[in-house]
């Protein structure tokens, strides 16, 4: 027996099945049933959850129990399971059960078999195959179609490099619902763009003329930001790449006065608008990018106009990690080198045959490579050392060649601490290359080779808590102690997410995880405090869902700091046992309860007579137990071992209180108390 | 040409040379010269330094320069080299030069060759060969004589174990001078015994009758401690094992009223008293050990009566590390398991074919093994896990067997936090074994096998800063986070001592080391603060030379803490460029300048409403630059790069001041500020 969840009804579903599968069904004479469980669940008020509907269908068609008895027992089970969530939830599940029980349909393929097969569905690649580069068509497409074994070895790059920007060719169409922009309500704050884990929401601003060739119905609005007075704003969604998580809707600050549940962006079924969305998305990509200067990067609405150079990763719907990487790609992507530790980010970051890392129109984008859990920090350190060596070589060669003194002085002493400085240095390097190109001496040719190293490159060490707190900690600590200009970004899901949820030293006290089945008995390691103890490391702790502008400020400060920087970024995760569409709210709870602190430790402040530590969190105002109760990883211990859960929760509260008191005291130390 | 430093004069020296060497000299017709440089240097006031004397002899006999010119140039060089140390030092070196130049003698072996050869000198092992166990005679002795290659493989233990207490058979007789006790002056404080790096000074107390058979002239005094009223005290020196460092003399608090330079222990030439000292040492070993309870371990004079189970290691003369290990062996040696990281301590701790680790009369002693730099903490963690598992097995078996309820209750709930508790538990285990031995059931036999695991074993992770701060830090951090009952002892020489002085993250700012030839530019890593951030780790920082009773208190507290403990122990080292006999004074300077803090962080204090952190250092009262100037590792930068040295010294002073202010603030936090 086969039970399919399909929105297409029996006949159309049959037509859409691959011929090989239909053959199996025919050969084995399987009975096939169809239900549109997604619709049924949604109509019953269960949102995206289909488990109750599918359970109903199973008992309706399997004959495991007589139908009446099955129905009776399942309804009793629903009462048992959902009673503690309230009567409304019970009622919705009962409604979903009844509807599923009633609506499941036999797919009578025998009657359909002789009808002509529907036209073959386009493969994932079909829509863009014409535009795709030769390598995508020749190598990536067969791999996506699971025919990679048929490729000759000679088709693969011999040096291990892989073209960037290839995730865009894998149109997965996995979202039942996708966001739709309400141009009239939108305040153009950019928050939906910021939080989207898959970079499927993009804002653009351009002169009205740029929209002359827009498809009919292409949504726009007058730009609200005074910086773009007279220009036109649009917000577009890559509906075929969206995973339907709904984070964008959850963070939208605007409510429709006529219907408080309506926001300036709302989830709608994807299928009906797929074709139009594809056309609109394609046009929006053709619009020019807003120049990178002079954007005010501290205003999210402006900052989020920066082109992401990380798009459509294979991360979970609602992933809490990817928005941080996308942000880094927007801010620094055209001069990023990333050493990525093993973990989720190494999988969705380099998910052969595609990668979400991509390039801008100038061909600039992050250079990315993955290394092991245990040596990733050192791997990135090597990148830094190599770049610094190349820069030194270029500087030495500059002095050896007959070049204008002003140009040399500019190249040597350039302030590259912000975007404007980078742009100016790029112009100098271009001028240098033009001059040197005429010179055929070996020194000149060597300078040409190393000239790009005069532009400040941004080296980032990226990984999860399993890397930074545990397996790679020794190396991370060593690299942070080096004084070198590096940035470490820890995507802290507080658990080994990618390998199935093992406890790490970042796992909070009381959370259930693998190897911590009875709840973790020790407090979360304070990696930030350890790094601060060096005194010359920029250290910050952020939670995008709690304070987004704080996160952006930290990224900018960390990157501009001419030494080692460590960013601890709270990332909600499916391993937490939460509704992922509410991930940003969970981040707020973590901060409100004091379980996650927001702070910045900037050694540069000492030169101004200030305490380097700024505590950016308010005093905890939410009892920790309340925040914990909102996540299944904590809640499940309350159910299985209530006494132990209560003891651990109390101990965790004490640990949180102590930590808050400690940080408050450290941040309150008068700066002059720190000097003799 | 051969130039020998020998106290024996030409003829006797020739007689003492190995026949093989004499044969080489004869065959090659070498000219041989002899000087008693040690005596000449000492008489000139240079202490143990012989470099000037040997230089004089070289120029006197080599003919590289005419004698007059050589003398003239060398005297000028002495002025240049020692002028900044003052005229007295110059004068002493000139005197040593002149004496060496005049006293070097030709060894006319041609004239001596026909005289009968002197009787063969005893080998290192000879004095004790008769008492030595068969394994020592059969295996260790040939290896000490460098004939190990001649041993059959079958002679070696097949399981890799090696007998303890074997260093005592390697009588090296390397000290020109050894300490001699002045029983009339001595206040019996125990400090000389405590600091001796090679455990060659031992104090014993026994009833007067025990001394009836003492050799004539065996030095004793009436015991001064009221706890031993009416008993007799003696302090003996293993002159053949002493390295002559002089630390014992430097820490002696007593001065002779008649001659302030004389202490209650003084260095004297070893050779004249060797035979007597051997006899006295041998007798002192036969005296009974003082019972381990009820010693007051906080009084050094009593604590140092504990038998060391670590003796005669192959460490440098004046080593700053070994006194800590010896102390641990005294306090806990009969139930110690040691995981020893690679480094100096793994070399002198297991210097094949001997080991300094030994057993007491009951056959109990430390079990010791060496693992890698990168996994030593985990190695010891495995020991802990295995022991805990054996204890659990024993506890489960206890409940299964028909045993007296009182015995079981005692075994299960024993308080083993101090020596008395351990002794009581050992008695219970002995009683248990007697009872169970009668029982032939498999459970009883299994319990017999695991019964010893009911006595609390003390697991120690031992290593240097290269291990703890650098290569093994990831593992150490992981183990400290485990909550398990382990003790980590970091012998912090602030440099990779054993491999030749490479900088580690423990190397202080401004110190010159390999890989930090221009002085280390970053501050010393604050490993203790990192460990304190866990909140449930006992952390302490000690310097034996600065506060000896503090060190003992810390060892006792750490060991009794039923969780992870970390002791950071300042260890002076030849790599610091100091006179090793002044090592304990250097430790004082490190503490007085605030460069090394003394503190204890004891999580148990929270239960009493107290701040866990106690800062045991006084406020820094010595400018850091003064302390730095006393060590060559800092001083040499002042000579080679004075500007950079000054900048680093100023930065180091700021870092020390900041750290002091931070620790003072942390220790001053009211305990109730740490709870909500």
Interface residues (C-beta under 8 A of the other chain):
Chain A: X470 X471 X472 X473 X474 X475 X477 X478 X481 X482 X483 X505 X521 X522 X523 X525 X526 X529 X530 X533 X534 X535 X536 X653 X654 X655 X657 X658 X661 X662 X665 X666 X669 X673 X674 X675 X676
Chain B: X470 X471 X472 X473 X474 X475 X477 X478 X481 X482 X483 X505 X521 X522 X523 X525 X526 X529 X530 X533 X534 X535 X536 X653 X654 X655 X657 X658 X661 X662 X665 X666 X669 X673 X674 X675 X676
